[in-house]
Amino acid sequence: MQPQVLIVGAGPTGLVAALTLLKSGVSVRIVEKDATYHPSSRGPGVQPRIQEIEHFLGTLPEVKALSAPVPTILNYYDPENPHRILRSTRMFEKIEATPAFPIKEPLITSQYLHERILREHVTALGARIELSTELSHIEQDENSVTVKLIKNVGGKQEEESAIFSYVIGADGGHSSVRRLIGLHFLGETHEKDQLMNADVDLKGIEGNGNGVHIFGDQKGFFVYFMSTNVLERYQLLIGGPKYEGIASECDAAGLDDLQAIVVKITGRSDLQLTQIHSKSNWRFNVRMVDHFQKGRVFVAGDAAHVHSPMGGQGLNSGIQDSFNLAWKLALVISGSASPALLASYEEERLPVIGDMLFETTKLHRKVFVDKGDQGAVQGIQDTMDILKQAAAPLTVSSPADEKTGQGNPFFRRRKLFQLELNYRWSPIVLDERFEGSDSAAPKDTFGEVGNDVRAGDRAPDAPGLVVLSKGTAAKKVGKVKGEQGESVRLFDIFDPTVHTVLVFSSNARLRRDLHSILQKLPACLVRTLAIVPAAFHPTRDEDFMLNADLVLEDKEGHAVRGYGVDDSVYTVVVRPDGMVGAFAKGPGGVERYFTKLLGST
């Protein structure tokens, strides 16, 4: 049988899309134009929100096992003594773990290892990655997409025509999918701002080598070594405002030449490069598409937006794209939802990406642009203006709001963790507590720390929930974690294949009405959790004991506090992507949400 979705590109964006679809029972075909998997660290930062997503997908334990400790930034800016560490600072803003936000810092995971883990999970579900296979043509109508693929086999090219229901372009910054469907790539390329990115083996660094070791200054050149989880293997960046003058030299450099460049910039002949595993040159190319969808074809990740590496957001934003799109696509393919649902992918993700590109461009300016070069400063400002217009209306924090990390331009604040990222403006979310009150408000895509949870926000975790009962309804949507008497948390129950309905009311009539509404929904669409206060013990014959997948005692009150539940809130609906779809005052609100979401099929 022909797979339903073609995924072009086998990086993290494409693999997360594939994994999420496969878990939902959607067949996929994954093609990758490269002949081999790349061996480089590339985007090693895995932000807290992405770790939560990978927890839902089941890949997080393996990612953590192959991660390096969170590094400290060590600055060596003393030309008189290049061994002297002038400053030691955190790389990331320090936050405390809480019941609602259990993950407090990013992971550092080499991208080639991260991708290997994702590939293993994808292949375990029956899919495979076809290397040396390139997309050459796309043609679509209202029912399907016809593509032509060119496969390089033994030095010969074989052309194949295939038909799919949908196509996802996750094929990077030079996306053939984006080009073939005619999307515009808004933004600019600044040839002066370049960077060499390499994976190298290095001896001679201070201590045990763990950390980000930065040599040079912000007016000329810098050399940046970041430790990985492999002993003596580092990600090496060489850049700075004057890097353009040595870019061609770095691009052509072999091991000995690169060693000489490192010694010249650092003043450290004791730093010995022993092997180059990979090397590439990056140009400041900050762009985003005008649309994330054209008919039955979508773009995600670098195919839709390219960032400065200074924010560590490229891989993370691409995974967010895929996770947002895949569950919606699964509902449409199964016939549970109208194809109109797919428009919400662009409506939710485009403003977020516009804001994030603005943020990473500000970070880029701190590291790469000499403030005395007015032409360069204006060029970056022009790019930022383009990004603001492309994603308008949105709000962008002012420089006065930034936590600077003691002035270190490599410091990363909480906003980049993506924990406050939201879709409050989305046409498919519903919050009956605030209807009409903020409809004209600008899109504050990354929210504020400590604000009350609303529809469109990340759904909080809540530990310490004791399983009182497992209803017969649990059989509908597969195995539900938690046995009677066991303590569980919401993040172990949330599932990327179903909606999770949190019922906080003990009113029997309302529960019956809700059950009647949920019974009308497509099978395997919803999982229901009845959350009751501490010391509340329903009798075994009460109706919701049978109608809920789990009855949970909120023994420590984390669920009620985390979701801001009061007498006005009856039910919270959590989407498959772990975002709040609805706050409903009664069963009617739940019905309205699913009607809005699923449309007319």
N, C-alpha and C positions, 0 to 999 in steps of 0.2 A: 504493500500500500504506500502511495506517495505521502511523505510527511506533510503536515499542514502548514508549518512555518519554516521558511528559509532564514537562517541567521548567517549573515556575511561578516566574518571576523571572529577570531577565537581568542580575543583578549578577555580581561575581566568583565567588560560590559556584555559581550556576546555570551560568555559562559554563564553569567548570572541570569540572563534572559532565558537561556536554554534550560538551566537547572530549575528555575521557577516554573516554566511551562511544563517540563517533564513531570514535576511533582503534581501538577494539575491534570495530568493525563493527556497533554497535547504533544503530538509527535513533532520532532524538529529535525532539520538537516543543517549541519554547521560546516561552512566552507571557509578556508583560510588560504590566501594567495601565497603566503610564504612557504618555502619548502621545509623549514625546520622551525621549532619553537625557539624563541629568542632566549639568550642566556643572561639577561641583564637585570639589575635592580629596578631601574626606571622609576616607577612611582611606588616607593616603599611604605609610605605612611597610610595606615588603615585607621581612619577616624572612629571615635566611639560609636557614632550612629551606624556606621558600616559594620562594626563588630556586632551590633544588635541584629542587623539584617542577616549577617552570616550565622548568628545564633539560631535565628528562625529557620534558616536553610540547612542547618546541621553541619556547617563547615568550620565553625569558629574554633573548636578544640584543636584541630590540626593546624589552623593558621597560628594560633597562640604558641603551639609547640615549636614552630619554625620561626618565631619572632625573636628579634634582639631586644635587650633592655632599652627602655626609653632613654635616649642620650642626653647628656649635658652639653651645652655649647661652651667650648673653650676657645677663646680668642687670643691669638698670638700676633699682636700688632706692634711689637717693639723692634725696630730695625737694629738697635744696638745689641739686643739679646734675643734672638729668634726662638730660644727655648723658653723664654719667660711667658707664662700665662697671665695676660693682663686682666682678663675678666672671665668669670665662670658663671653662667646663667642657665636657667631652665630653658628647654626648647619649647615647651608648651605651658600655657597657663595652668596653674595648679587649681584643681577643683576637688571637692570632697565627694566621695561616693555617698549616695542616699538611697533609700528604698526605691524611689521613683527613677533615679538615674544611677544604676549600679556600676557603670563603666566610667572611670574617671580620667583615662588618658589614652592616647593613640597607641597603636602597635607599630613597630618597624619591621616590616616583612618584605624581603626582596620579591619583586613582582614575578620573577620567573618561578619562584617557589609557590607563591600565591596562586598563580595560574595552574600549576601542576595539581594542587589540591582541588581546585574547581573542576579541572578536567577529569580527575578520578571520580568525583561525584557524578558528573554528567555521564561518563561512560558506564558507571555502575547502574544507571537507569536505562541503559540500552542504546544511547546515542554514540556517535563517533565523530571525530573531527577529520575532515578531508583536507589535507595539506595540498599545496601546489594547485589550488583550484580557484580561479578568478572569475568574477562576474563581468560579463561583457555587454549585456543588453537586458533591459526591462521593458515590458509592455503589460499594461493592466487594463481590466474592464471592471464592471461593477461586481463581478463574481469571483475573480481570481487574478493572479499575477503570473505571467509567463516570463521566464528568464532564460538567458543563454549563459552557460558556464563553459569556461575553457580549462581543461585539466592538462597539466604537464606530466606526461608519463614517459619515463626513459628518454627524455630529450625530445619527445614528440608531443604535439598538441592535439587533444581530442575535444571536440565541441559537443555539448549536450544541451538539449532543450528540456525544460522541466516546468511544471505548473504547481503553484502553491496558493494557499488561501491568503497568506500575508508574508511580507518580507521585512526583516529588521536589519538595517545597515549599522553594524558596529565595527566598521572597517577602518577606523582611524581618521587622522587629520586629512589624508589624501583620499578620502572615501570615494569609491566608484559609485556607490549607491547614491550618495548626495549629488554627484555630477550627473548621473543618468536620469534622475527625476527632476533635475533643473532647479534645485534649491539654491538660494543666494547665501553666501557665507560672509556675513557682515563683520567688519572690523578692519584691522590694519596689520601689516608686517613691518617691523622696524629692523632693517638690516644691520644697524649699528649695534643692536643689543643681541649678543650671541653668547653661547655657553657651550663648553665641552662637557659631556656627561660620559663617564666611563666606570666600569667595574674593574678594580685592580687588586692585586695582592701587594701588601705594603709591610715593611719591617721598619722598626725604629721609632714608632710613635710612643708618646708618654704613657706610663702606667700600663694597664692591661689593654689599652687601645680603645676601650668603649667610650663613645662620645662623638660629638661633631667638632672636629679640629679645624679652625679657620685661620688662615695666614693671609697677610697682605693688608690692603686698606680699601676703603670705599671710593677712592679717587682714581685708582689705577687698576690693579688686578687683585683677585683673591683666589686662593686655593682652599678647597673645602673637602675634607675627608670625613665621611660618616661610616661608622662601624656597622657591620651586618651581623647576622647570627653565625656566619662562617669565620673561624679564627683567621686573622690577618687579611680578610677580604673587606674592601671598602668601596663605597660609592665615591667617586672622585668628580668634583665639579671644578672647572676653571672658568672664571668670568670676570666681570667688572666693567666699569665705564670705558676702559681703554682696550678691552679684549679684542675688539675688531682688528686691531693691528697685528695680533698674533693668531687670529682664528685659522687662517690657512695653514700656518705652521703646526698648530695643534691637530688640525684635521688630518694632516699627512704624517703625523708623528708615530714612529714605532716606539718600542720600549725605551731604548737609549735616549731618543730625542725627547720623549715625554719626561723621562727622569731629569734631563737637563733643564726643562722648562720648570718643573716642580722645584728644583734646587734654586733656580734663579729667583723665583717669586718668594719662596719661603725662607731662603738663606740657610737651609738645613741640608747639608750634605749627608747627614746620618739617616735621612728618610730614603729608604731604598725600595723602589718599585721592582717587583720580581716577575710579574705577569700581568698582561692586559687580557681580560676576558671579553670585554665588549667596549666599543667606543663610538660615540656619535656626536654630531654638532647640532645644537638647537638654536633657532632664531626666534626672537620675540614676535610671535604670531598669535594674536589674541582675537578670536573670531567666534561668532555664533550664527546659526542658521536663522532665516526669517520664519521658517516653519519646521516643526518636528515631524510632520506627517504630510504625505501627499497620497490621497486615496488609500490604498491598501499597503503602502510602503512607509516605514518609519525609519528615522535615524536616531542614534543614541550615542552617548559617550563622545569621544573625540570626533566622530563623524558629524556631530551636531555642534560641538563647541570645543575650542582649544584654549588652554590656560597657560599663564606663566607657571613654571614649576615651583615658584617661591611659596605658593600657598598650600601645596600638597593636596590639591582638590581634584585634579583631573580624573584619576582612577575612582575616587570616592563619588564624584558627581555622576560618572558614567554608571556605576553600580546603582545609584539612586534612580537614574533614568530607567534602567532595565527593570528594577523591582516595581517601579510605578506602572510601567506599561504591561508587564507580563501577566499580572493577575486580571487586568481588564481584558486583555486579548483572550485569555483562557475562558472568561465568562461569555464573550461574544462567540468564540468558536464552538463552545458547548451548546449554544442556542439559548443560554440563560439570560443574556442581555442583548439589547439592540446595538448594532454597530455605532450608533451615535455616542455611546459611552467612550469610544476611543478618542474623541475630540478632547476629552478632559486630560489626556496625556500632555498635549501641548499647553493647554490652559493652565495646568499646574506647574509644569517643569520650566517653561520658558522664562517666567519672571524670576524664578529661583536662580537659574543659570545666569541671567543678566546681572543680578545682584552679586553673585559669587565671582563672576569675571571682573566686576568693578573692584571687589575686595582684593583679588589676587593681583590685579594691575597696580593697586596702591602699594602692595608689598614689593612688587617688582621694582617700582620706582625708587623705593628706599635702598635697594641693593645695587641696582644697575645704573642709575642715572646720577651723574655729577650735577649737583644743584647749580653749579656755575655755568653749565651748558644750557642756556635758555632755549635753544632750538630743540634739544632732546626733551627738556621739561615740557615744552609746549606740545611736542609730538605725542607724548604719553597722555597729556591732558586731552588732546583731541580724540585719542582712542577711547578714553574714559567717557567722554561726551557721547560718542557713538553708541557705546554700550548702554548708557543710561537711556538714550532715546529708543533703542531697540527693545528694551524690556519695560518701558514706561507703561503705567505709573508704578513706581516702587520707591521705597524709602531707603536711603543710604546713610549709614552712620557717619558722623563728622569726625575729623581727626581728633577733636577734643574728647571723643568717647572712647578712643583706643587705649588699651592697656599696653604700654610699649615694651614691657620686659626690660626695664632699665636701659632703654634706648637701643637695644640690640635689634637690628633689622631682620634677623632670622627668627625672632621670637614669634610664637603662634598663639593667638588668644582663643578663647572658648568658642567664639562664633564659628571658627573653622571646624569645630567638632561636629557640626551639623545637628546638634541635639535640639535646638530651638527652631529648626527648619519647619515651615508649615505651609498649608494650602488653605488658609481660612477663607479666601475669596472664591474657592472652587465652586463651580455650579453643581457638583454632585455631593457636597457635604451639607449637613443640616444641623443647626443649633437653635432649638426652640427657645432657649433662654434669651437670645440676643437678636432675634429676627427683626430686621429693619433698623436696628440701632447703629450699625456701622457699615451699612451697605456702600457708602460713598468713601470709606476710609481707604488710604493708599495701601498697596500690597507691602506689608512689612514682612518680607519673606523669611527672615531669620529670627523674628520675635525678640523678646526680652527675657532674660533669666528671671525666674520667680513669678512670672505672670500665671494667672489661672489657666487651666487647660480648657481649650475650646475645640469645637469641631474643626478638623483640618490640621490639628497639632499632632505631634508624636504622642502615641498612647503610652502613659507611664507604666513602669513595672510596679508590682506589689507583691512582696514576699510574705511569708507567714500565713498563708491561706490553708486552713485545715479542711481536708476532704471529709464532708459529712456523709455524702452519698453519691453514687454514680448511677444516673438514671438509665432507663432502657433506651432513651433517645441517643445515647452515646454510640450506638451501633451504626447510626446513619452516616457519620463522617469519619469512620475509621477509629483507630485507637486514640483515646484521650488520656494524656498523662495524669497520673494521680490515682491512688487506691485509698479506700476508706481509712481515715486516721492519719494519712500521710500529709506532711506539710509541703505545699507547692508554691510556685510564684507564677504570675500571669505570663511572664516571658517564656516559661516552659510550656504554656498552653497555646499561646498565639501560634497560628499556622498560616503559611503563605498561600494555602489553597482554599481557605474558608474565612467567612466573616465570623467574628466572635461577639456575641451579644451578652453584655453584662447587665444582669437584672438585679437592681438594688431594692426593689419594693417587695414587701411581704404581703401586699394586698391580694387576696385570693382571686377576686373578680378581675383585677387588672392582669394577673398572671394568666388566667384562662383566656382573656381577650388576646393577649400577646401570643399565646400558643396557637390560637386559631389563625392569626395572621401569618405566623412563621410556617404553619403547615401548608399554606398556599404557595410558598416559595419553592423553586426548583430543589430537588433532592441534593443533598451534600453541599449546600450553599452556606449553611449557618451552623455554628456551634453555640449552645446556650449555657451560660454560667449563672446560676443563682447565687448571689453573694449576700450572706446574712451577717448580722452583727454578732460580736462575741457573746457567748453563752446562750445564743438562740438555737434551740434544738427542735426542729419541726418533727411532727409525728410521721411515721413511715407511710401513712396512707394519704398524706397531703399530695395534691395533684402535681405540684412542681417537682416532687421527688422523682416522678416518672418522666416529666416533660423536659427537664433540664439534663444536659450532658453531665454536669457536675454541680453539686450543691457545696458551696465553700463558705466556711466560717472565717470572717475577716478578723481573726483573733487579735491582731496587733493594730488594726484600724488603718493599715497602709492603703488599702484599696479606696476606702471612703475619702481619706485625706488626699491621696494622689490625684483623684478625679474630681475633687471639690464637690462631692455629692452632698446635697441637702434635700429638704422636703420637695423642692421643685424638680428634682431629677429622678426619673423613674428608670431609665435605661440608657446605657452608653453602647454604641455599636463601633467595634474596632474592625477596620478593613484588613484584608489579607496582607497589605504592606505595613501593618503595624501603626497606621495613622488612624485618628479618631474620625469616623465617618459621620456620626450623629450623637448629639445629646437630645434625648426625647423626654418630654414630660409625661407621656403616656403611650399606650400601644399605637394610637393613631400616628404619633410622630415616627415610630419605627416603620409603619406602613408607608408613610410619605417618603421616608428616606429610600427604601428599597424601590418604590415606584419611580422616584427621581433617578436612581442609579441604573435600574435595569431597563427602563423605558418600555416601549411597546415592541415585543418580539414577534 
